[in-house]
């Protein structure tokens, strides 16, 4: 917040207002709804899908999956929900899975899903579509893929799993299916007391341009829930469409490696 501007950084209104005149609304200020502080809405930009203007102002985001009490008590898989925040703790987007009950509980972490990402006005600005595919390196012809749409119905990019005998590898593509970036994870995507990093690299894999990190959340939360925290870093000047695709890649990685299956275990690598 700004010194003297209140606990949330809101700018105060002048007290002396002539009768009959309305005070114009303050633009580009944090919005607070139901106790949640939202990131200020930026002005529309040319050639930018509506709602992605937020991403032009940040080079790092945090994704927090909400803990569902029903899952903890009954083991019944519910639709996942996530908060997407900036480094100031302001909510940038809210994401919610939209999958049928039978699909969630029969297919588990491998389930196809639609994940809808909305802004502070309640507008759906990004839609993620994951078809039913294999994720083991034993099936190289039917590996994972995710389509990222913004606005809904308009593809802006894809996340495609690449076959590798031991490493999680993905390619980020634009709407024309041209390869833009690579994502490479560790051989064993399971660790204790430390973050797990998936490096985002140039297409020739010679330089690192960003990172998707699954953050360690503590013994209790890791053992009894599948609610995960992630951090994503990318260049400030990266195309907002590719930033949106990186967000999609984070969700795909979460479902593939960090969602608990019916036996409460998670995958340790691409061979499972």
C-alpha positions as CSV (number, residue, x, y, z in Angstrom):
1,X,0.0,0.0,0.0
2,X,0.9,3.7,-0.2
3,X,1.8,5.5,3.0
4,X,-1.2,7.3,4.3
5,X,-3.6,5.7,1.8
6,X,-5.1,3.1,4.2
7,X,-4.4,-0.5,4.9
8,X,-5.0,-1.6,1.3
9,X,-3.6,1.2,-0.6
10,X,-6.9,2.9,-1.5
11,X,-6.8,6.6,-2.4
12,X,-9.0,8.7,-0.2
13,X,-11.8,10.9,-1.7
14,X,-11.8,14.7,-1.2
15,X,-14.3,15.6,1.5
16,X,-15.5,18.9,0.1
17,X,-17.8,18.0,-2.9
18,X,-20.4,20.6,-4.1
19,X,-24.0,19.5,-3.7
20,X,-25.4,17.8,-6.7
21,X,-22.0,16.6,-8.1
22,X,-21.0,13.0,-8.1
23,X,-17.4,12.1,-7.4
24,X,-16.0,10.3,-10.4
25,X,-14.8,6.7,-9.7
26,X,-11.1,6.2,-9.1
27,X,-9.5,4.2,-11.9
28,X,-6.8,1.6,-11.6
29,X,-7.2,1.0,-7.9
30,X,-7.3,-2.3,-6.1
31,X,-10.8,-3.8,-5.9
32,X,-12.0,-5.5,-2.8
33,X,-14.8,-8.0,-2.9
34,X,-15.9,-10.4,-0.1
35,X,-12.6,-9.7,1.7
36,X,-10.4,-10.4,-1.4
37,X,-8.2,-7.7,-2.9
38,X,-8.0,-7.9,-6.7
39,X,-5.3,-6.5,-8.8
40,X,-6.2,-3.1,-10.4
41,X,-7.7,-3.6,-13.9
42,X,-5.4,-2.1,-16.6
43,X,-6.6,-0.2,-19.6
44,X,-7.4,-2.2,-22.8
45,X,-4.5,-2.7,-25.1
46,X,-4.5,-3.2,-28.9
47,X,-3.9,-6.7,-30.2
48,X,-4.3,-8.1,-26.7
49,X,-7.1,-10.5,-25.9
50,X,-9.5,-8.9,-23.4
51,X,-8.5,-9.7,-19.8
52,X,-4.9,-10.6,-20.6
53,X,-3.8,-6.9,-20.0
54,X,-3.1,-7.9,-16.4
55,X,-0.2,-10.1,-17.6
56,X,1.6,-7.2,-19.3
57,X,2.4,-5.8,-15.8
58,X,3.8,-8.8,-14.1
59,X,6.7,-11.2,-14.5
60,X,5.8,-13.5,-11.7
61,X,2.5,-15.1,-10.5
62,X,1.5,-17.4,-7.6
63,X,-1.1,-20.1,-7.9
64,X,-2.8,-21.4,-4.7
65,X,-5.2,-24.3,-4.9
66,X,-8.0,-24.1,-2.4
67,X,-8.4,-26.9,0.2
68,X,-11.6,-28.7,-0.2
69,X,-12.9,-30.1,3.2
70,X,-15.1,-32.7,1.4
71,X,-12.1,-34.3,-0.2
72,X,-10.2,-34.5,3.1
73,X,-13.1,-36.0,5.0
74,X,-14.6,-38.4,2.3
75,X,-11.9,-38.8,-0.3
76,X,-14.5,-37.7,-2.9
77,X,-12.9,-35.8,-5.7
78,X,-14.3,-32.3,-6.2
79,X,-13.7,-29.7,-8.8
80,X,-10.4,-28.0,-8.2
81,X,-10.4,-24.2,-7.5
82,X,-7.4,-21.9,-7.6
83,X,-6.4,-18.3,-6.8
84,X,-3.9,-16.7,-9.1
85,X,-2.1,-13.8,-7.4
86,X,0.6,-11.3,-8.1
87,X,3.6,-10.8,-5.8
88,X,1.7,-8.2,-3.8
89,X,-0.9,-10.8,-2.8
90,X,-3.6,-9.2,-5.0
91,X,-5.8,-11.7,-6.9
92,X,-5.3,-11.5,-10.6
93,X,-7.6,-14.3,-11.6
94,X,-9.7,-17.0,-10.1
95,X,-9.7,-20.5,-11.8
96,X,-12.3,-23.2,-11.4
97,X,-12.4,-26.7,-12.9
98,X,-15.7,-27.6,-14.8
99,X,-15.8,-31.4,-14.9
100,X,-18.6,-33.9,-14.4
101,X,-18.6,-35.9,-11.1
102,X,-18.3,-39.3,-12.8
103,X,-15.3,-38.2,-14.9
104,X,-13.5,-36.7,-11.8
105,X,-13.9,-39.8,-9.7
106,X,-13.4,-42.5,-12.4
107,X,-10.5,-41.0,-14.3
108,X,-8.8,-39.3,-11.3
109,X,-5.7,-37.1,-12.2
110,X,-5.8,-38.4,-15.8
111,X,-9.3,-37.0,-16.4
112,X,-10.1,-34.6,-19.2
113,X,-11.1,-31.2,-18.0
114,X,-12.3,-27.7,-18.8
115,X,-10.8,-25.1,-16.5
116,X,-12.2,-21.6,-16.6
117,X,-10.2,-18.5,-15.5
118,X,-12.1,-15.4,-14.7
119,X,-11.1,-11.8,-13.8
120,X,-12.4,-9.5,-11.1
121,X,-15.4,-8.5,-13.2
122,X,-16.5,-12.2,-13.5
123,X,-15.6,-12.4,-17.1
124,X,-14.1,-15.7,-18.4
125,X,-10.8,-14.5,-19.9
126,X,-9.0,-17.9,-20.4
127,X,-10.3,-21.4,-21.0
128,X,-8.1,-24.5,-20.7
129,X,-9.2,-27.6,-22.5
130,X,-7.5,-31.0,-21.7
131,X,-8.7,-34.0,-23.7
132,X,-8.4,-37.6,-22.4
133,X,-4.8,-38.7,-23.2
134,X,-2.1,-41.0,-21.9
135,X,0.7,-39.5,-19.9
136,X,3.1,-42.4,-19.6
137,X,6.2,-42.7,-21.8
138,X,5.0,-46.2,-22.6
139,X,2.4,-44.6,-25.0
140,X,4.3,-42.1,-27.1
141,X,1.6,-41.8,-29.7
142,X,-1.1,-40.4,-27.3
143,X,0.7,-38.1,-24.9
144,X,-0.8,-35.1,-23.0
145,X,-2.0,-31.9,-24.7
146,X,-3.7,-28.8,-23.5
147,X,-5.4,-26.1,-25.5
148,X,-5.4,-22.5,-24.2
149,X,-8.2,-20.2,-25.4
150,X,-8.5,-16.4,-24.9
151,X,-11.2,-15.3,-25.2
152,X,-13.0,-18.6,-24.8
153,X,-13.3,-20.3,-28.2
154,X,-10.3,-18.7,-29.7
155,X,-7.1,-20.8,-29.4
156,X,-3.9,-18.8,-28.5
157,X,-1.6,-21.7,-27.8
158,X,-1.0,-25.3,-26.9
159,X,1.0,-27.3,-24.4
160,X,2.2,-30.6,-25.9
161,X,4.0,-33.3,-23.9
162,X,7.1,-34.6,-25.7
163,X,8.2,-38.3,-25.4
164,X,11.2,-38.9,-23.2
165,X,12.2,-42.0,-21.3
166,X,12.7,-40.3,-18.0
167,X,12.2,-36.5,-18.1
168,X,9.0,-34.6,-18.2
169,X,9.3,-32.5,-21.3
170,X,6.7,-30.2,-23.0
171,X,6.6,-27.8,-25.9
172,X,4.7,-24.5,-25.7
173,X,3.2,-23.7,-29.1
174,X,1.4,-20.6,-30.5
175,X,-2.0,-20.6,-32.1
176,X,-0.4,-21.7,-35.4
177,X,1.2,-24.7,-33.8
178,X,4.7,-23.2,-34.1
179,X,7.1,-24.2,-31.3
180,X,7.9,-21.2,-29.1
181,X,9.4,-22.6,-25.8
182,X,10.3,-25.8,-24.1
183,X,9.6,-27.0,-20.5
184,X,11.9,-29.5,-18.9
185,X,11.3,-31.0,-15.5
186,X,13.3,-33.2,-13.1
187,X,13.6,-37.0,-13.6
188,X,11.9,-37.6,-10.2
189,X,9.1,-35.1,-9.6
190,X,8.9,-36.0,-5.9
191,X,10.9,-34.5,-3.1
192,X,10.8,-33.6,0.5
193,X,11.2,-30.1,2.1
194,X,12.1,-28.4,-1.2
195,X,10.5,-26.9,-4.3
196,X,10.3,-28.9,-7.6
197,X,11.3,-26.8,-10.6
198,X,10.3,-27.2,-14.2
199,X,12.6,-25.0,-16.3
200,X,11.2,-23.0,-19.2
201,X,13.8,-22.8,-21.9
202,X,14.3,-21.4,-25.4
203,X,13.4,-23.7,-28.3
204,X,17.0,-24.9,-28.6
205,X,17.1,-25.6,-24.9
206,X,20.3,-23.5,-24.5
207,X,18.9,-20.7,-22.3
208,X,16.5,-20.5,-19.4
209,X,13.7,-17.9,-19.8
210,X,11.4,-18.8,-16.9
211,X,10.4,-21.4,-14.4
212,X,7.3,-23.2,-13.1
213,X,7.9,-24.3,-9.4
214,X,5.8,-26.6,-7.3
215,X,6.3,-25.1,-3.8
216,X,6.8,-27.2,-0.7
217,X,3.8,-26.6,1.6
218,X,4.7,-28.6,4.7
219,X,4.4,-32.1,5.9
220,X,0.8,-32.0,7.0
221,X,-0.6,-30.3,3.9
222,X,1.5,-32.5,1.6
223,X,0.4,-35.7,3.3
224,X,-3.3,-35.1,3.7
225,X,-4.3,-32.9,0.8
226,X,-3.6,-32.5,-2.9
227,X,-3.9,-28.7,-2.7
228,X,-0.7,-27.4,-4.2
229,X,1.0,-24.0,-4.5
230,X,2.9,-23.0,-7.6
231,X,5.0,-20.1,-8.7
232,X,5.6,-19.0,-12.3
233,X,8.2,-16.6,-13.5
234,X,8.6,-15.3,-17.1
235,X,10.1,-12.3,-18.9
236,X,8.1,-9.1,-18.4
237,X,8.1,-8.5,-22.2
238,X,7.0,-12.1,-23.1
239,X,3.9,-12.1,-25.3
240,X,0.8,-12.2,-23.1
241,X,-0.6,-15.1,-25.1
242,X,2.5,-17.2,-24.2
243,X,2.2,-16.1,-20.6
244,X,-1.3,-17.5,-20.6
245,X,-0.1,-20.7,-22.2
246,X,2.5,-21.0,-19.4
247,X,-0.3,-20.7,-16.9
248,X,-2.0,-23.5,-18.7
249,X,1.2,-25.6,-18.6
250,X,1.3,-25.1,-14.8
251,X,-2.2,-26.6,-14.4
252,X,-1.4,-29.5,-16.7
253,X,1.7,-30.2,-14.7
254,X,-0.3,-30.1,-11.5
255,X,-2.8,-32.6,-12.7
256,X,-0.2,-34.9,-14.2
257,X,2.2,-35.1,-11.3
258,X,0.8,-33.6,-8.1
259,X,-2.9,-34.7,-8.0
260,X,-3.4,-37.7,-5.8
261,X,-4.8,-40.8,-7.4
262,X,-7.4,-43.0,-5.7
263,X,-4.7,-44.7,-3.6
264,X,-3.7,-41.2,-2.3
265,X,-0.3,-41.6,-4.1
266,X,1.1,-39.2,-6.7
267,X,3.2,-39.9,-9.7
268,X,7.0,-39.8,-9.4
269,X,7.9,-39.6,-13.0
270,X,6.8,-40.1,-16.7
271,X,7.2,-43.9,-16.6
272,X,4.2,-44.4,-14.4
